[in-house]
Amino acid sequence: MDEARAVLGRLERIEKLERAGAPPPALLGELRALVREAEEWTRVDGDERARAAVSACADSLASEMIAM
């Protein structure tokens, strides 16, 4: 349950940053942390679909970093 709370809290922080017009590097750091927390959540409570979704997010974030 703590893992789920961490993910939800991170999502709230990201939304606040977006509303405040935060620069991309600030959002990127939060997104990286979100993926790490989501990975932990799926290890504890997730099924294969959840793990696949988090893996796809991590891959997308990594490919975005390469493109920058």
CHARMM-style PDB file with segment names, atoms N, HN, CA, C and O in Angstrom:
ATOM      1  N   MET     1       0.815  -1.186   0.000  1.00  0.00      PROA
ATOM      2  CA  MET     1       0.000   0.000   0.000  1.00  0.00      PROA
ATOM      3  C   MET     1       0.866   1.261   0.000  1.00  0.00      PROA
ATOM      4  O   MET     1       0.504   2.256  -0.628  1.00  0.00      PROA
ATOM      5  N   ASP     2       1.997   1.230   0.692  1.00  0.00      PROA
ATOM      6  HN  ASP     2       2.291   0.422   1.202  1.00  0.00      PROA
ATOM      7  CA  ASP     2       2.888   2.393   0.694  1.00  0.00      PROA
ATOM      8  C   ASP     2       3.390   2.710  -0.704  1.00  0.00      PROA
ATOM      9  O   ASP     2       3.568   3.875  -1.058  1.00  0.00      PROA
ATOM     10  N   GLU     3       3.618   1.667  -1.502  1.00  0.00      PROA
ATOM     11  HN  GLU     3       3.473   0.720  -1.214  1.00  0.00      PROA
ATOM     12  CA  GLU     3       4.092   1.878  -2.868  1.00  0.00      PROA
ATOM     13  C   GLU     3       3.052   2.616  -3.691  1.00  0.00      PROA
ATOM     14  O   GLU     3       3.388   3.512  -4.464  1.00  0.00      PROA
ATOM     15  N   ALA     4       1.793   2.242  -3.528  1.00  0.00      PROA
ATOM     16  HN  ALA     4       1.520   1.514  -2.900  1.00  0.00      PROA
ATOM     17  CA  ALA     4       0.706   2.918  -4.255  1.00  0.00      PROA
ATOM     18  C   ALA     4       0.603   4.377  -3.828  1.00  0.00      PROA
ATOM     19  O   ALA     4       0.393   5.256  -4.664  1.00  0.00      PROA
ATOM     20  N   ARG     5       0.748   4.638  -2.539  1.00  0.00      PROA
ATOM     21  HN  ARG     5       0.918   3.924  -1.860  1.00  0.00      PROA
ATOM     22  CA  ARG     5       0.700   6.020  -2.046  1.00  0.00      PROA
ATOM     23  C   ARG     5       1.846   6.845  -2.609  1.00  0.00      PROA
ATOM     24  O   ARG     5       1.676   8.019  -2.940  1.00  0.00      PROA
ATOM     25  N   ALA     6       3.006   6.226  -2.716  1.00  0.00      PROA
ATOM     26  HN  ALA     6       3.144   5.272  -2.447  1.00  0.00      PROA
ATOM     27  CA  ALA     6       4.166   6.939  -3.274  1.00  0.00      PROA
ATOM     28  C   ALA     6       3.897   7.340  -4.723  1.00  0.00      PROA
ATOM     29  O   ALA     6       4.201   8.463  -5.125  1.00  0.00      PROA
ATOM     30  N   VAL     7       3.331   6.428  -5.502  1.00  0.00      PROA
ATOM     31  HN  VAL     7       3.084   5.516  -5.176  1.00  0.00      PROA
ATOM     32  CA  VAL     7       3.018   6.718  -6.904  1.00  0.00      PROA
ATOM     33  C   VAL     7       1.981   7.833  -6.996  1.00  0.00      PROA
ATOM     34  O   VAL     7       2.137   8.767  -7.783  1.00  0.00      PROA
ATOM     35  N   LEU     8       0.942   7.738  -6.205  1.00  0.00      PROA
ATOM     36  HN  LEU     8       0.816   6.980  -5.565  1.00  0.00      PROA
ATOM     37  CA  LEU     8      -0.104   8.767  -6.239  1.00  0.00      PROA
ATOM     38  C   LEU     8       0.439  10.128  -5.797  1.00  0.00      PROA
ATOM     39  O   LEU     8       0.091  11.157  -6.376  1.00  0.00      PROA
ATOM     40  N   GLY     9       1.280  10.128  -4.786  1.00  0.00      PROA
ATOM     41  HN  GLY     9       1.563   9.292  -4.316  1.00  0.00      PROA
ATOM     42  CA  GLY     9       1.891  11.381  -4.351  1.00  0.00      PROA
ATOM     43  C   GLY     9       2.775  11.987  -5.424  1.00  0.00      PROA
ATOM     44  O   GLY     9       2.784  13.201  -5.624  1.00  0.00      PROA
ATOM     45  N   ARG    10       3.517  11.136  -6.111  1.00  0.00      PROA
ATOM     46  HN  ARG    10       3.510  10.149  -5.948  1.00  0.00      PROA
ATOM     47  CA  ARG    10       4.391  11.616  -7.190  1.00  0.00      PROA
ATOM     48  C   ARG    10       3.546  12.200  -8.315  1.00  0.00      PROA
ATOM     49  O   ARG    10       3.889  13.248  -8.862  1.00  0.00      PROA
ATOM     50  N   LEU    11       2.453  11.541  -8.667  1.00  0.00      PROA
ATOM     51  HN  LEU    11       2.175  10.690  -8.223  1.00  0.00      PROA
ATOM     52  CA  LEU    11       1.574  12.064  -9.716  1.00  0.00      PROA
ATOM     53  C   LEU    11       1.025  13.439  -9.340  1.00  0.00      PROA
ATOM     54  O   LEU    11       0.921  14.322 -10.191  1.00  0.00      PROA
ATOM     55  N   GLU    12       0.678  13.617  -8.074  1.00  0.00      PROA
ATOM     56  HN  GLU    12       0.763  12.899  -7.383  1.00  0.00      PROA
ATOM     57  CA  GLU    12       0.189  14.925  -7.625  1.00  0.00      PROA
ATOM     58  C   GLU    12       1.279  15.993  -7.772  1.00  0.00      PROA
ATOM     59  O   GLU    12       1.003  17.108  -8.216  1.00  0.00      PROA
ATOM     60  N   ARG    13       2.516  15.650  -7.397  1.00  0.00      PROA
ATOM     61  HN  ARG    13       2.740  14.745  -7.036  1.00  0.00      PROA
ATOM     62  CA  ARG    13       3.616  16.607  -7.537  1.00  0.00      PROA
ATOM     63  C   ARG    13       3.827  16.982  -9.003  1.00  0.00      PROA
ATOM     64  O   ARG    13       4.058  18.147  -9.326  1.00  0.00      PROA
ATOM     65  N   ILE    14       3.745  15.990  -9.883  1.00  0.00      PROA
ATOM     66  HN  ILE    14       3.556  15.043  -9.621  1.00  0.00      PROA
ATOM     67  CA  ILE    14       3.929  16.246 -11.316  1.00  0.00      PROA
ATOM     68  C   ILE    14       2.829  17.171 -11.824  1.00  0.00      PROA
ATOM     69  O   ILE    14       3.107  18.110 -12.570  1.00  0.00      PROA
ATOM     70  N   GLU    15       1.594  16.917 -11.430  1.00  0.00      PROA
ATOM     71  HN  GLU    15       1.369  16.154 -10.824  1.00  0.00      PROA
ATOM     72  CA  GLU    15       0.488  17.783 -11.854  1.00  0.00      PROA
ATOM     73  C   GLU    15       0.692  19.217 -11.376  1.00  0.00      PROA
ATOM     74  O   GLU    15       0.446  20.161 -12.126  1.00  0.00      PROA
ATOM     75  N   LYS    16       1.140  19.386 -10.134  1.00  0.00      PROA
ATOM     76  HN  LYS    16       1.339  18.619  -9.524  1.00  0.00      PROA
ATOM     77  CA  LYS    16       1.387  20.734  -9.603  1.00  0.00      PROA
ATOM     78  C   LYS    16       2.492  21.427 -10.394  1.00  0.00      PROA
ATOM     79  O   LYS    16       2.380  22.608 -10.724  1.00  0.00      PROA
ATOM     80  N   LEU    17       3.549  20.696 -10.694  1.00  0.00      PROA
ATOM     81  HN  LEU    17       3.640  19.737 -10.427  1.00  0.00      PROA
ATOM     82  CA  LEU    17       4.644  21.271 -11.473  1.00  0.00      PROA
ATOM     83  C   LEU    17       4.162  21.693 -12.861  1.00  0.00      PROA
ATOM     84  O   LEU    17       4.519  22.766 -13.349  1.00  0.00      PROA
ATOM     85  N   GLU    18       3.349  20.844 -13.491  1.00  0.00      PROA
ATOM     86  HN  GLU    18       3.059  19.973 -13.095  1.00  0.00      PROA
ATOM     87  CA  GLU    18       2.823  21.182 -14.816  1.00  0.00      PROA
ATOM     88  C   GLU    18       1.971  22.443 -14.754  1.00  0.00      PROA
ATOM     89  O   GLU    18       2.111  23.333 -15.593  1.00  0.00      PROA
ATOM     90  N   ARG    19       1.088  22.520 -13.761  1.00  0.00      PROA
ATOM     91  HN  ARG    19       0.974  21.797 -13.079  1.00  0.00      PROA
ATOM     92  CA  ARG    19       0.224  23.701 -13.627  1.00  0.00      PROA
ATOM     93  C   ARG    19       1.045  24.967 -13.377  1.00  0.00      PROA
ATOM     94  O   ARG    19       0.666  26.057 -13.805  1.00  0.00      PROA
ATOM     95  N   ALA    20       2.162  24.813 -12.687  1.00  0.00      PROA
ATOM     96  HN  ALA    20       2.470  23.928 -12.339  1.00  0.00      PROA
ATOM     97  CA  ALA    20       3.013  25.965 -12.382  1.00  0.00      PROA
ATOM     98  C   ALA    20       3.950  26.317 -13.535  1.00  0.00      PROA
ATOM     99  O   ALA    20       4.691  27.297 -13.451  1.00  0.00      PROA
ATOM    100  N   GLY    21       3.924  25.527 -14.611  1.00  0.00      PROA
ATOM    101  HN  GLY    21       3.322  24.732 -14.679  1.00  0.00      PROA
ATOM    102  CA  GLY    21       4.780  25.794 -15.760  1.00  0.00      PROA
ATOM    103  C   GLY    21       6.242  25.450 -15.511  1.00  0.00      PROA
ATOM    104  O   GLY    21       7.141  26.138 -15.997  1.00  0.00      PROA
ATOM    105  N   ALA    22       6.473  24.399 -14.761  1.00  0.00      PROA
ATOM    106  HN  ALA    22       5.744  23.841 -14.366  1.00  0.00      PROA
ATOM    107  CA  ALA    22       7.840  23.985 -14.436  1.00  0.00      PROA
ATOM    108  C   ALA    22       8.621  23.657 -15.706  1.00  0.00      PROA
ATOM    109  O   ALA    22       8.050  23.199 -16.696  1.00  0.00      PROA
ATOM    110  N   PRO    23       9.921  23.894 -15.670  1.00  0.00      PROA
ATOM    111  CA  PRO    23      10.750  23.584 -16.836  1.00  0.00      PROA
ATOM    112  C   PRO    23      10.866  22.071 -17.039  1.00  0.00      PROA
ATOM    113  O   PRO    23      10.734  21.297 -16.091  1.00  0.00      PROA
ATOM    114  N   PRO    24      11.112  21.663 -18.280  1.00  0.00      PROA
ATOM    115  CA  PRO    24      11.211  20.228 -18.581  1.00  0.00      PROA
ATOM    116  C   PRO    24      12.170  19.442 -17.685  1.00  0.00      PROA
ATOM    117  O   PRO    24      11.831  18.326 -17.291  1.00  0.00      PROA
ATOM    118  N   PRO    25      13.350  19.968 -17.343  1.00  0.00      PROA
ATOM    119  CA  PRO    25      14.231  19.167 -16.477  1.00  0.00      PROA
ATOM    120  C   PRO    25      13.606  18.816 -15.117  1.00  0.00      PROA
ATOM    121  O   PRO    25      13.857  17.739 -14.577  1.00  0.00      PROA
ATOM    122  N   ALA    26      12.810  19.708 -14.581  1.00  0.00      PROA
ATOM    123  HN  ALA    26      12.606  20.583 -15.020  1.00  0.00      PROA
ATOM    124  CA  ALA    26      12.141  19.425 -13.308  1.00  0.00      PROA
ATOM    125  C   ALA    26      11.118  18.303 -13.488  1.00  0.00      PROA
ATOM    126  O   ALA    26      11.016  17.404 -12.653  1.00  0.00      PROA
ATOM    127  N   LEU    27      10.378  18.365 -14.565  1.00  0.00      PROA
ATOM    128  HN  LEU    27      10.461  19.096 -15.243  1.00  0.00      PROA
ATOM    129  CA  LEU    27       9.394  17.312 -14.836  1.00  0.00      PROA
ATOM    130  C   LEU    27      10.079  15.992 -15.130  1.00  0.00      PROA
ATOM    131  O   LEU    27       9.609  14.938 -14.701  1.00  0.00      PROA
ATOM    132  N   LEU    28      11.168  16.037 -15.845  1.00  0.00      PROA
ATOM    133  HN  LEU    28      11.550  16.893 -16.194  1.00  0.00      PROA
ATOM    134  CA  LEU    28      11.884  14.810 -16.190  1.00  0.00      PROA
ATOM    135  C   LEU    28      12.366  14.086 -14.941  1.00  0.00      PROA
ATOM    136  O   LEU    28      12.254  12.864 -14.848  1.00  0.00      PROA
ATOM    137  N   GLY    29      12.897  14.824 -13.993  1.00  0.00      PROA
ATOM    138  HN  GLY    29      12.988  15.817 -14.069  1.00  0.00      PROA
ATOM    139  CA  GLY    29      13.326  14.209 -12.740  1.00  0.00      PROA
ATOM    140  C   GLY    29      12.176  13.538 -12.015  1.00  0.00      PROA
ATOM    141  O   GLY    29      12.327  12.440 -11.480  1.00  0.00      PROA
ATOM    142  N   GLU    30      11.035  14.192 -11.998  1.00  0.00      PROA
ATOM    143  HN  GLU    30      10.912  15.084 -12.433  1.00  0.00      PROA
ATOM    144  CA  GLU    30       9.855  13.615 -11.357  1.00  0.00      PROA
ATOM    145  C   GLU    30       9.368  12.380 -12.113  1.00  0.00      PROA
ATOM    146  O   GLU    30       8.944  11.403 -11.496  1.00  0.00      PROA
ATOM    147  N   LEU    31       9.424  12.418 -13.437  1.00  0.00      PROA
ATOM    148  HN  LEU    31       9.768  13.212 -13.939  1.00  0.00      PROA
ATOM    149  CA  LEU    31       8.994  11.264 -14.220  1.00  0.00      PROA
ATOM    150  C   LEU    31       9.906  10.074 -13.991  1.00  0.00      PROA
ATOM    151  O   LEU    31       9.436   8.939 -13.906  1.00  0.00      PROA
ATOM    152  N   ARG    32      11.194  10.317 -13.891  1.00  0.00      PROA
ATOM    153  HN  ARG    32      11.575  11.239 -13.961  1.00  0.00      PROA
ATOM    154  CA  ARG    32      12.131   9.222 -13.593  1.00  0.00      PROA
ATOM    155  C   ARG    32      11.804   8.598 -12.239  1.00  0.00      PROA
ATOM    156  O   ARG    32      11.770   7.376 -12.097  1.00  0.00      PROA
ATOM    157  N   ALA    33      11.566   9.449 -11.256  1.00  0.00      PROA
ATOM    158  HN  ALA    33      11.593  10.442 -11.372  1.00  0.00      PROA
ATOM    159  CA  ALA    33      11.226   8.948  -9.924  1.00  0.00      PROA
ATOM    160  C   ALA    33       9.901   8.189  -9.950  1.00  0.00      PROA
ATOM    161  O   ALA    33       9.747   7.173  -9.273  1.00  0.00      PROA
ATOM    162  N   LEU    34       8.950   8.687 -10.731  1.00  0.00      PROA
ATOM    163  HN  LEU    34       9.075   9.512 -11.281  1.00  0.00      PROA
ATOM    164  CA  LEU    34       7.664   8.009 -10.863  1.00  0.00      PROA
ATOM    165  C   LEU    34       7.839   6.600 -11.414  1.00  0.00      PROA
ATOM    166  O   LEU    34       7.224   5.657 -10.917  1.00  0.00      PROA
ATOM    167  N   VAL    35       8.666   6.456 -12.426  1.00  0.00      PROA
ATOM    168  HN  VAL    35       9.165   7.222 -12.830  1.00  0.00      PROA
ATOM    169  CA  VAL    35       8.884   5.127 -13.014  1.00  0.00      PROA
ATOM    170  C   VAL    35       9.519   4.202 -11.978  1.00  0.00      PROA
ATOM    171  O   VAL    35       9.120   3.044 -11.858  1.00  0.00      PROA
ATOM    172  N   ARG    36      10.502   4.701 -11.231  1.00  0.00      PROA
ATOM    173  HN  ARG    36      10.826   5.642 -11.328  1.00  0.00      PROA
ATOM    174  CA  ARG    36      11.129   3.858 -10.195  1.00  0.00      PROA
ATOM    175  C   ARG    36      10.105   3.421  -9.150  1.00  0.00      PROA
ATOM    176  O   ARG    36      10.079   2.260  -8.743  1.00  0.00      PROA
ATOM    177  N   GLU    37       9.262   4.362  -8.720  1.00  0.00      PROA
ATOM    178  HN  GLU    37       9.283   5.305  -9.051  1.00  0.00      PROA
ATOM    179  CA  GLU    37       8.242   4.020  -7.727  1.00  0.00      PROA
ATOM    180  C   GLU    37       7.206   3.062  -8.289  1.00  0.00      PROA
ATOM    181  O   GLU    37       6.747   2.163  -7.585  1.00  0.00      PROA
ATOM    182  N   ALA    38       6.837   3.242  -9.535  1.00  0.00      PROA
ATOM    183  HN  ALA    38       7.210   3.972 -10.107  1.00  0.00      PROA
ATOM    184  CA  ALA    38       5.873   2.337 -10.169  1.00  0.00      PROA
ATOM    185  C   ALA    38       6.475   0.937 -10.319  1.00  0.00      PROA
ATOM    186  O   ALA    38       5.772  -0.060 -10.157  1.00  0.00      PROA
ATOM    187  N   GLU    39       7.768   0.862 -10.626  1.00  0.00      PROA
ATOM    188  HN  GLU    39       8.338   1.673 -10.758  1.00  0.00      PROA
ATOM    189  CA  GLU    39       8.421  -0.442 -10.705  1.00  0.00      PROA
ATOM    190  C   GLU    39       8.352  -1.152  -9.360  1.00  0.00      PROA
ATOM    191  O   GLU    39       8.069  -2.349  -9.300  1.00  0.00      PROA
ATOM    192  N   GLU    40       8.607  -0.427  -8.291  1.00  0.00      PROA
ATOM    193  HN  GLU    40       8.837   0.545  -8.339  1.00  0.00      PROA
ATOM    194  CA  GLU    40       8.528  -1.017  -6.951  1.00  0.00      PROA
ATOM    195  C   GLU    40       7.108  -1.481  -6.644  1.00  0.00      PROA
ATOM    196  O   GLU    40       6.907  -2.561  -6.088  1.00  0.00      PROA
ATOM    197  N   TRP    41       6.137  -0.668  -7.004  1.00  0.00      PROA
ATOM    198  HN  TRP    41       6.301   0.210  -7.455  1.00  0.00      PROA
ATOM    199  CA  TRP    41       4.736  -1.015  -6.765  1.00  0.00      PROA
ATOM    200  C   TRP    41       4.376  -2.305  -7.504  1.00  0.00      PROA
ATOM    201  O   TRP    41       3.715  -3.180  -6.945  1.00  0.00      PROA
ATOM    202  N   THR    42       4.808  -2.420  -8.747  1.00  0.00      PROA
ATOM    203  HN  THR    42       5.346  -1.710  -9.201  1.00  0.00      PROA
ATOM    204  CA  THR    42       4.464  -3.633  -9.502  1.00  0.00      PROA
ATOM    205  C   THR    42       5.175  -4.865  -8.953  1.00  0.00      PROA
ATOM    206  O   THR    42       4.661  -5.978  -9.061  1.00  0.00      PROA
ATOM    207  N   ARG    43       6.354  -4.674  -8.365  1.00  0.00      PROA
ATOM    208  HN  ARG    43       6.773  -3.770  -8.277  1.00  0.00      PROA
ATOM    209  CA  ARG    43       7.021  -5.833  -7.748  1.00  0.00      PROA
ATOM    210  C   ARG    43       6.224  -6.341  -6.559  1.00  0.00      PROA
ATOM    211  O   ARG    43       6.187  -7.543  -6.295  1.00  0.00      PROA
ATOM    212  N   VAL    44       5.585  -5.423  -5.841  1.00  0.00      PROA
ATOM    213  HN  VAL    44       5.614  -4.447  -6.056  1.00  0.00      PROA
ATOM    214  CA  VAL    44       4.842  -5.794  -4.643  1.00  0.00      PROA
ATOM    215  C   VAL    44       3.416  -6.239  -4.964  1.00  0.00      PROA
ATOM    216  O   VAL    44       2.957  -7.272  -4.476  1.00  0.00      PROA
ATOM    217  N   ASP    45       2.725  -5.461  -5.781  1.00  0.00      PROA
ATOM    218  HN  ASP    45       3.097  -4.622  -6.177  1.00  0.00      PROA
ATOM    219  CA  ASP    45       1.290  -5.685  -5.987  1.00  0.00      PROA
ATOM    220  C   ASP    45       0.885  -5.949  -7.431  1.00  0.00      PROA
ATOM    221  O   ASP    45      -0.289  -6.212  -7.692  1.00  0.00      PROA
ATOM    222  N   GLY    46       1.804  -5.888  -8.361  1.00  0.00      PROA
ATOM    223  HN  GLY    46       2.757  -5.674  -8.148  1.00  0.00      PROA
ATOM    224  CA  GLY    46       1.410  -5.911  -9.762  1.00  0.00      PROA
ATOM    225  C   GLY    46       1.294  -7.296 -10.370  1.00  0.00      PROA
ATOM    226  O   GLY    46       1.804  -8.286  -9.846  1.00  0.00      PROA
ATOM    227  N   ASP    47       0.613  -7.322 -11.481  1.00  0.00      PROA
ATOM    228  HN  ASP    47       0.199  -6.518 -11.907  1.00  0.00      PROA
ATOM    229  CA  ASP    47       0.545  -8.520 -12.287  1.00  0.00      PROA
ATOM    230  C   ASP    47       1.389  -8.289 -13.545  1.00  0.00      PROA
ATOM    231  O   ASP    47       2.060  -7.264 -13.667  1.00  0.00      PROA
ATOM    232  N   GLU    48       1.353  -9.207 -14.442  1.00  0.00      PROA
ATOM    233  HN  GLU    48       0.807 -10.039 -14.343  1.00  0.00      PROA
ATOM    234  CA  GLU    48       2.191  -9.100 -15.639  1.00  0.00      PROA
ATOM    235  C   GLU    48       1.824  -7.887 -16.491  1.00  0.00      PROA
ATOM    236  O   GLU    48       2.705  -7.238 -17.056  1.00  0.00      PROA
ATOM    237  N   ARG    49       0.539  -7.577 -16.588  1.00  0.00      PROA
ATOM    238  HN  ARG    49      -0.177  -8.104 -16.129  1.00  0.00      PROA
ATOM    239  CA  ARG    49       0.125  -6.395 -17.366  1.00  0.00      PROA
ATOM    240  C   ARG    49       0.682  -5.116 -16.765  1.00  0.00      PROA
ATOM    241  O   ARG    49       1.139  -4.232 -17.490  1.00  0.00      PROA
ATOM    242  N   ALA    50       0.644  -5.015 -15.443  1.00  0.00      PROA
ATOM    243  HN  ALA    50       0.272  -5.733 -14.855  1.00  0.00      PROA
ATOM    244  CA  ALA    50       1.177  -3.819 -14.775  1.00  0.00      PROA
ATOM    245  C   ALA    50       2.679  -3.714 -14.994  1.00  0.00      PROA
ATOM    246  O   ALA    50       3.193  -2.632 -15.276  1.00  0.00      PROA
ATOM    247  N   ARG    51       3.387  -4.837 -14.866  1.00  0.00      PROA
ATOM    248  HN  ARG    51       2.970  -5.716 -14.637  1.00  0.00      PROA
ATOM    249  CA  ARG    51       4.833  -4.813 -15.091  1.00  0.00      PROA
ATOM    250  C   ARG    51       5.154  -4.430 -16.521  1.00  0.00      PROA
ATOM    251  O   ARG    51       6.105  -3.687 -16.763  1.00  0.00      PROA
ATOM    252  N   ALA    52       4.379  -4.922 -17.469  1.00  0.00      PROA
ATOM    253  HN  ALA    52       3.606  -5.526 -17.272  1.00  0.00      PROA
ATOM    254  CA  ALA    52       4.603  -4.582 -18.878  1.00  0.00      PROA
ATOM    255  C   ALA    52       4.351  -3.094 -19.129  1.00  0.00      PROA
ATOM    256  O   ALA    52       5.080  -2.463 -19.894  1.00  0.00      PROA
ATOM    257  N   ALA    53       3.331  -2.535 -18.495  1.00  0.00      PROA
ATOM    258  HN  ALA    53       2.738  -3.048 -17.873  1.00  0.00      PROA
ATOM    259  CA  ALA    53       3.029  -1.111 -18.669  1.00  0.00      PROA
ATOM    260  C   ALA    53       4.147  -0.247 -18.107  1.00  0.00      PROA
ATOM    261  O   ALA    53       4.555   0.726 -18.740  1.00  0.00      PROA
ATOM    262  N   VAL    54       4.645  -0.590 -16.928  1.00  0.00      PROA
ATOM    263  HN  VAL    54       4.313  -1.380 -16.413  1.00  0.00      PROA
ATOM    264  CA  VAL    54       5.733   0.185 -16.328  1.00  0.00      PROA
ATOM    265  C   VAL    54       6.997   0.048 -17.166  1.00  0.00      PROA
ATOM    266  O   VAL    54       7.733   1.018 -17.348  1.00  0.00      PROA
ATOM    267  N   SER    55       7.247  -1.133 -17.668  1.00  0.00      PROA
ATOM    268  HN  SER    55       6.649  -1.922 -17.521  1.00  0.00      PROA
ATOM    269  CA  SER    55       8.413  -1.345 -18.522  1.00  0.00      PROA
ATOM    270  C   SER    55       8.325  -0.498 -19.788  1.00  0.00      PROA
ATOM    271  O   SER    55       9.322   0.072 -20.230  1.00  0.00      PROA
ATOM    272  N   ALA    56       7.137  -0.419 -20.364  1.00  0.00      PROA
ATOM    273  HN  ALA    56       6.327  -0.882 -20.005  1.00  0.00      PROA
ATOM    274  CA  ALA    56       6.947   0.403 -21.563  1.00  0.00      PROA
ATOM    275  C   ALA    56       7.183   1.885 -21.242  1.00  0.00      PROA
ATOM    276  O   ALA    56       7.762   2.611 -22.051  1.00  0.00      PROA
ATOM    277  N   CYS    57       6.739   2.328 -20.073  1.00  0.00      PROA
ATOM    278  HN  CYS    57       6.268   1.738 -19.417  1.00  0.00      PROA
ATOM    279  CA  CYS    57       6.984   3.720 -19.665  1.00  0.00      PROA
ATOM    280  C   CYS    57       8.478   3.977 -19.499  1.00  0.00      PROA
ATOM    281  O   CYS    57       8.990   5.004 -19.945  1.00  0.00      PROA
ATOM    282  N   ALA    58       9.166   3.052 -18.866  1.00  0.00      PROA
ATOM    283  HN  ALA    58       8.750   2.218 -18.504  1.00  0.00      PROA
ATOM    284  CA  ALA    58      10.606   3.203 -18.671  1.00  0.00      PROA
ATOM    285  C   ALA    58      11.322   3.239 -20.010  1.00  0.00      PROA
ATOM    286  O   ALA    58      12.219   4.058 -20.212  1.00  0.00      PROA
ATOM    287  N   ASP    59      10.938   2.364 -20.924  1.00  0.00      PROA
ATOM    288  HN  ASP    59      10.209   1.699 -20.761  1.00  0.00      PROA
ATOM    289  CA  ASP    59      11.549   2.343 -22.255  1.00  0.00      PROA
ATOM    290  C   ASP    59      11.290   3.647 -23.002  1.00  0.00      PROA
ATOM    291  O   ASP    59      12.185   4.186 -23.653  1.00  0.00      PROA
ATOM    292  N   SER    60      10.064   4.148 -22.903  1.00  0.00      PROA
ATOM    293  HN  SER    60       9.338   3.710 -22.373  1.00  0.00      PROA
ATOM    294  CA  SER    60       9.722   5.401 -23.573  1.00  0.00      PROA
ATOM    295  C   SER    60      10.513   6.559 -23.004  1.00  0.00      PROA
ATOM    296  O   SER    60      11.004   7.404 -23.752  1.00  0.00      PROA
ATOM    297  N   LEU    61      10.639   6.609 -21.709  1.00  0.00      PROA
ATOM    298  HN  LEU    61      10.239   5.923 -21.101  1.00  0.00      PROA
ATOM    299  CA  LEU    61      11.402   7.669 -21.065  1.00  0.00      PROA
ATOM    300  C   LEU    61      12.874   7.582 -21.480  1.00  0.00      PROA
ATOM    301  O   LEU    61      13.510   8.608 -21.724  1.00  0.00      PROA
ATOM    302  N   ALA    62      13.406   6.390 -21.558  1.00  0.00      PROA
ATOM    303  HN  ALA    62      12.890   5.557 -21.360  1.00  0.00      PROA
ATOM    304  CA  ALA    62      14.796   6.213 -21.978  1.00  0.00      PROA
ATOM    305  C   ALA    62      14.998   6.641 -23.426  1.00  0.00      PROA
ATOM    306  O   ALA    62      15.999   7.278 -23.755  1.00  0.00      PROA
ATOM    307  N   SER    63      14.050   6.292 -24.290  1.00  0.00      PROA
ATOM    308  HN  SER    63      13.237   5.775 -24.023  1.00  0.00      PROA
ATOM    309  CA  SER    63      14.205   6.666 -25.701  1.00  0.00      PROA
ATOM    310  C   SER    63      14.053   8.164 -25.882  1.00  0.00      PROA
ATOM    311  O   SER    63      14.690   8.741 -26.763  1.00  0.00      PROA
ATOM    312  N   GLU    64      13.218   8.814 -25.065  1.00  0.00      PROA
ATOM    313  HN  GLU    64      12.700   8.345 -24.349  1.00  0.00      PROA
ATOM    314  CA  GLU    64      13.097  10.266 -25.110  1.00  0.00      PROA
ATOM    315  C   GLU    64      14.404  10.925 -24.715  1.00  0.00      PROA
ATOM    316  O   GLU    64      14.776  11.956 -25.276  1.00  0.00      PROA
ATOM    317  N   MET    65      15.099  10.344 -23.763  1.00  0.00      PROA
ATOM    318  HN  MET    65      14.798   9.507 -23.307  1.00  0.00      PROA
ATOM    319  CA  MET    65      16.375  10.894 -23.322  1.00  0.00      PROA
ATOM    320  C   MET    65      17.406  10.797 -24.443  1.00  0.00      PROA
ATOM    321  O   MET    65      18.220  11.703 -24.623  1.00  0.00      PROA
ATOM    322  N   ILE    66      17.371   9.724 -25.178  1.00  0.00      PROA
ATOM    323  HN  ILE    66      16.710   8.988 -25.032  1.00  0.00      PROA
ATOM    324  CA  ILE    66      18.310   9.540 -26.293  1.00  0.00      PROA
ATOM    325  C   ILE    66      18.022  10.578 -27.377  1.00  0.00      PROA
ATOM    326  O   ILE    66      18.946  11.117 -27.987  1.00  0.00      PROA
ATOM    327  N   ALA    67      16.735  10.856 -27.614  1.00  0.00      PROA
ATOM    328  HN  ALA    67      15.985  10.418 -27.119  1.00  0.00      PROA
ATOM    329  CA  ALA    67      16.343  11.795 -28.663  1.00  0.00      PROA
ATOM    330  C   ALA    67      16.692  13.236 -28.301  1.00  0.00      PROA
ATOM    331  O   ALA    67      16.820  14.072 -29.196  1.00  0.00      PROA
ATOM    332  N   MET    68      16.846  13.545 -27.029  1.00  0.00      PROA
ATOM    333  HN  MET    68      16.741  12.866 -26.303  1.00  0.00      PROA
ATOM    334  CA  MET    68      17.111  14.925 -26.614  1.00  0.00      PROA
ATOM    335  C   MET    68      18.501  15.279 -26.942  1.00  0.00      PROA
ATOM    336  OT1 MET    68      18.931  16.402 -26.675  1.00  0.00      PROA
TER     337      MET     68
END
